[in-house]
C-alpha cells in the first residue's frame, strides 16, 4: 500500500511540474535576422503549452515572425510563419530556423550566446 501511495504521489507531482511549466509568456531582448537581411534588435516572447509546444513571437519594429513547434534536444520542428520548418540550436541562445522548402530562413541569438556582455552577439 505504501508503494502505491508513493507511485500515485510521484505522478501527481510530475503532473504539477509539467502543468507548472506551461504558463505566462516570457519575453527577452535578442537579435534577429530574416533571410539575408542585417541582424536587428528584437523582442522574443515565448509561451509553452502543457504538451511542451512553444509559441514564439519575434518582434523587430513593425515586423513579426512566428514559430510554433517542439524541440528534441538541439533540434526544433514546427512552423515558421505557418509553413513547415526545422531549426537547430547550435548553442544556448542561438537558433537558426528554415522552412522545409528553404525559401525562408530566420535566425535569433541573445546575450546568453555571447557571454552576456550586452553587445550584439558574435553569432550574427
N, C-alpha and C positions, 0 to 999 in steps of 0.2 A: 504494500500500500504506500509506504514512504517513497518508493521508487516511482510509482505512478504520479504521485503528487509533485515530485521533483521534475519529472518529464513535462507534466502539464504546465508547471510554473515556468520552465525554460521556454516553452512555446509561447506562453503569454508574454514573457519578457522580450523574446525575439520579435513578436508581432508589434509590441510597443516601440521597439527600436526602429523597425522598418517604417512603422506609421509615423514616428517622430522625424524620420529623415525627410519625408515629404512635408512641405510646408510653405511658408512665406518665401517669395523670391529673394535672392541675394543679388546685390549689384556691386560692381567694382570698375575702376578705370583700367583701360588697356590701350593697345594699339591694334588697328585692324587694317587689312589690305584686301580689296576685292580685285580679282584678276591681276592685271599688271599695274594697277594704279599705285600711286605713292601711299605709303602707310600713313594713317591718320589716327589721332587720339579718338577713342570711342568708349562707350559705356556698355558693359556686358550685364545683362540681367538673366539669371538662371533660376528656373523653378523646376523642382523634381517631383514627379508623381509618386504615388505609393508603389507602383511597379518599377520604379527607378528610371523612368524615362525623363530625359532632360528636355526642357523647352527653353532655348537660349535666344535672346534678342540682342543683337549688336547694333548700337545706335551711334552714328557719326554724323553730326549736324542733322540734316533732314533725311539722310539715308538710313534705311533699316534693313538688316539682314537677319533671317531667322533660320535656326537649326533646331530640329526636333529629332531625338533619337536616343540610343543607348550606347554605352561603351562596354567593351570587354577588354580589360587591361588598357593598353595604349590605343586600341582600335575603336573607332566610332562608326556606327551605321545608322542611317536615318534619312532625313530630307533636308535639303538646303533650299530655302525659299520654295518649298513644295515639290521639289524634284528629288528623286532618289540620289543619295550621296553617301560617300565614305569619308572617313577622316583618320588622321594619325596624330597622336600627341607625342612629339619627339622627346619632350621632357616637360616637367610640371610648368604650366603656364605658357605653353607654345603648341598650338594645334593648327593643322592645315586640313581643310575640307575641300572636296571636289565632287561635283555632280558626276554620276556614273558615265554620262555621255561626254564628260571632260570639257563641256562648254563654259562652266563657271568654276572658279576656284576662289577660296576665301581662307584667309589666314589671320590668326589673332595671337598675340602674346602680351604678357603683362610683366610687371616688375619682378614677379617670382622667377621669371626665366632669365633675369639678368642681375641676380644678387640683391634686388630690392633697392637699387640706388636712385630710382625715381626718374632717370632719364630714359630716352627711347631705348628699349631693349635692343641688343645687337641681333636678335633673331629676325628682325625686319630690316 
